[in-house]
């Protein structure tokens, strides 16, 4: 008769990090930036890319479904085609703004596809863990939310490694799926541009350039329930 597994054997000690490690975690969080134009041309070593992917793969996922996949794009022709897909969508997006905001929008650099030496397309496979997934039974988007956690893990690890990351979201999914051979059922979550950087903005670039300001945290924290609308 097989012995029942002792789940206590899988437990390990918990507790706060030593002070210097704790500070490093918060530094990565608060100094992370969306990079578009500060990329250096130097290629990223394979072992560094592997560490970033391992950090992403260590992300939490609902039902431990691990729905993410990572497509590494270094080929110049593929990146050029992705850039053209961005330009088409960006022209459409620019038409949605008007006046001074439209002018500001057109002045912003919103991607680094051609400048960054590496792009990673991160996808979500909704079928990875079968049709019924623990924790996804009542919210079918939990697989996508889990994949976003992998994006954030990679981003913070990259910041600690001195690697800049830029998230490109302005494109038609059909264009990128056709370019990379992604099945229709698989969702694109992020196109990330990665490369070494030696400078970062001290504040988010869109705040520096006047697009939006960071909202005060106090306005976003509510005790117990959603605040009642003022009449």
DRENROKOL-690274 format. One record per residue (C-alpha): x, y, z. Coordinates in Angstrom, 1 decimal, padded with zeros to 4 digits. Layout:
PT      u      v      w
PT      X      Y      Z
...
END
This chain:
PT      u      v      w
PT  000.0  000.0  000.0
PT  001.6  003.3 -001.0
PT  002.5  005.7  001.8
PT  000.6  009.0  001.9
PT  002.9  011.9  001.1
PT  003.9  014.0  004.0
PT  003.1  017.5  002.8
PT  005.0  019.0  005.7
PT  008.2  017.9  004.1
PT  007.6  020.5  001.4
PT  007.4  023.4  003.8
PT  010.4  025.7  004.3
PT  011.1  028.6  006.7
PT  009.4  031.9  006.1
PT  010.1  035.4  007.3
PT  011.3  038.8  006.2
PT  014.4  039.1  004.1
PT  017.6  040.6  005.5
PT  017.4  044.4  005.3
PT  019.7  044.8  002.3
PT  017.8  042.2  000.3
PT  014.5  043.8  001.3
PT  015.7  047.2  000.1
PT  016.8  045.7 -003.2
PT  013.3  044.3 -003.9
PT  011.7  047.6 -003.2
PT  014.3  049.4 -005.3
PT  013.5  047.2 -008.3
PT  009.8  047.8 -007.9
PT  010.0  051.6 -007.6
PT  012.8  052.2 -010.2
PT  011.3  049.9 -012.9
PT  010.4  051.9 -016.1
PT  008.8  051.2 -019.4
PT  011.8  051.7 -021.8
PT  011.3  052.8 -025.4
PT  014.5  054.6 -026.5
PT  017.3  054.1 -024.0
PT  018.3  050.6 -025.3
PT  022.0  049.8 -026.0
PT  022.8  047.6 -029.0
PT  024.8  045.0 -027.0
PT  023.2  041.6 -027.2
PT  022.0  040.0 -024.0
PT  023.9  036.9 -023.0
PT  022.0  033.6 -023.2
PT  022.5  032.8 -019.5
PT  021.0  036.2 -018.6
PT  018.0  035.7 -020.8
PT  017.6  032.2 -019.2
PT  017.6  033.8 -015.7
PT  014.9  036.3 -016.8
PT  012.7  033.5 -018.2
PT  013.1  031.4 -015.1
PT  012.0  034.4 -013.0
PT  008.9  034.7 -015.3
PT  008.2  031.0 -015.0
PT  008.3  031.3 -011.2
PT  005.3  033.5 -011.3
PT  002.1  032.5 -009.4
PT -000.7  031.1 -011.6
PT -004.3  030.2 -010.7
PT -004.7  026.4 -010.4
PT -000.9  026.2 -011.1
PT -001.9  026.1 -014.8
PT  001.2  028.0 -016.0
PT -000.5  029.2 -019.1
PT  002.4  031.3 -020.4
PT  004.8  030.7 -023.4
PT  007.7  032.8 -024.5
PT  008.7  033.4 -028.1
PT  012.2  034.9 -028.4
PT  012.6  037.2 -031.4
PT  016.1  038.3 -032.4
PT  015.8  038.2 -036.2
PT  015.9  041.7 -037.7
PT  013.5  040.9 -040.4
PT  010.8  039.7 -038.0
PT  011.3  042.7 -035.7
PT  011.0  045.0 -038.8
PT  007.7  043.3 -039.7
PT  006.5  043.7 -036.2
PT  007.5  047.4 -036.3
PT  005.4  047.9 -039.4
PT  002.4  046.3 -037.7
PT  002.9  048.8 -034.8
PT  003.1  051.8 -037.2
PT -000.2  050.8 -038.8
PT -002.0  050.5 -035.5
PT -000.3  053.6 -034.1
PT -001.6  055.7 -036.9
PT -005.1  054.4 -036.1
PT -004.6  055.2 -032.4
PT -003.4  058.7 -033.1
PT -006.7  059.5 -034.8
PT -008.5  058.8 -031.5
PT -007.0  061.8 -029.8
PT -007.6  065.5 -030.7
PT -006.0  068.9 -030.3
PT -002.9  069.2 -028.1
PT -003.3  065.7 -026.9
PT -003.1  064.3 -030.4
PT  000.1  066.4 -031.0
PT  001.6  065.1 -027.8
PT  000.7  061.5 -028.7
PT  002.4  061.8 -032.0
PT  005.6  063.1 -030.3
PT  005.9  060.2 -028.0
PT  008.1  057.2 -028.8
PT  006.0  054.2 -027.9
PT  008.1  051.2 -028.8
PT  011.7  050.0 -029.1
PT  011.1  047.1 -031.4
PT  013.9  047.9 -033.9
PT  016.3  049.3 -031.3
PT  016.2  046.6 -028.6
PT  018.3  043.6 -029.5
PT  015.7  041.1 -028.2
PT  011.9  040.9 -028.2
PT  009.9  038.4 -026.3
PT  006.3  037.7 -027.1
PT  004.5  036.3 -024.1
PT  001.3  034.4 -024.8
PT -001.5  032.7 -022.8
PT -002.8  029.3 -023.6
PT -006.3  028.9 -022.2
PT -006.2  025.1 -022.7
PT -002.9  024.5 -020.9
PT -004.6  022.8 -017.9
PT -007.7  021.5 -019.5
PT -011.3  022.7 -019.7
PT -011.8  023.0 -015.9
PT -009.1  024.7 -013.9
PT -009.1  025.1 -010.1
PT -009.7  028.8 -009.4
PT -010.8  029.6 -013.0
PT -014.2  028.1 -012.7
PT -016.0  031.4 -012.2
PT -013.6  033.9 -013.8
PT -012.3  032.7 -017.2
PT -009.8  035.5 -017.3
PT -007.7  034.2 -014.5
PT -005.3  032.6 -017.0
PT -004.5  036.0 -018.5
PT -004.1  037.5 -015.1
PT -001.6  034.8 -014.2
PT  000.3  035.5 -017.4
PT  000.6  039.1 -016.5
PT  002.2  038.0 -013.2
PT  004.9  036.3 -015.3
PT  005.4  039.6 -017.2
PT  005.9  041.5 -014.0
PT  008.3  038.9 -012.6
PT  010.4  039.2 -015.8
PT  010.3  043.0 -015.6
PT  011.5  043.2 -012.0
PT  014.3  040.6 -012.6
PT  015.4  042.6 -015.7
PT  015.6  045.8 -013.7
PT  017.8  044.1 -011.1
PT  020.0  042.9 -014.0
PT  020.4  046.3 -015.6
PT  018.1  045.3 -018.5
PT  015.5  047.7 -019.8
PT  012.0  046.4 -020.8
PT  009.4  048.1 -022.9
PT  005.8  046.7 -023.3
PT  004.4  047.2 -026.8
PT  000.6  046.8 -027.0
PT -000.3  048.9 -030.0
PT -000.8  046.3 -032.8
PT -003.6  044.1 -034.2
PT -003.2  040.7 -032.7
PT -003.9  039.1 -036.0
PT -000.8  040.7 -037.5
PT  001.5  039.4 -034.8
PT -000.2  035.9 -034.8
PT  000.4  035.6 -038.5
PT  004.0  036.8 -038.2
PT  004.9  034.4 -035.4
PT  002.6  031.4 -036.3
PT  000.6  031.7 -033.0
PT -002.6  029.6 -033.0
PT -005.9  031.4 -033.0
PT -006.9  030.1 -029.5
PT -003.7  031.4 -027.9
PT -003.8  035.0 -026.6
PT -001.0  037.5 -027.0
PT -000.5  039.2 -023.6
PT  002.7  041.2 -024.2
PT  005.3  042.0 -026.7
PT  008.4  043.0 -024.7
PT  011.5  044.8 -026.0
PT  014.6  044.0 -023.9
PT  018.1  045.4 -023.9
PT  020.8  046.8 -021.7
PT  020.3  050.4 -020.6
PT  022.7  052.8 -018.8
PT  020.1  055.4 -018.0
PT  016.4  055.4 -016.9
PT  013.9  058.1 -016.3
PT  013.7  059.0 -012.6
PT  009.9  059.0 -013.0
PT  007.6  057.2 -015.5
PT  008.3  058.7 -019.0
PT  004.6  059.5 -019.6
PT  004.6  061.6 -016.4
PT  007.9  063.3 -017.4
PT  006.5  064.2 -020.8
PT  003.2  065.5 -019.4
PT  000.8  062.8 -020.6
PT -000.5  061.7 -017.1
PT  000.5  062.2 -013.5
PT  000.8  059.4 -010.9
PT -002.4  059.3 -008.9
PT -002.2  059.8 -005.1
PT -002.4  056.4 -003.4
PT -004.7  057.8 -000.8
PT -007.4  058.3 -003.4
PT -007.3  054.7 -004.4
PT -007.4  053.0 -001.0
PT -010.8  052.3  000.5
PT -011.6  050.7  003.8
PT -014.2  047.9  003.9
PT -016.2  048.8  000.8
PT -016.3  050.9 -002.4
PT -016.9  054.6 -001.5
PT -020.4  055.9 -002.0
PT -020.8  058.4 -004.9
PT -021.3  062.0 -003.8
PT -024.8  063.2 -004.7
END
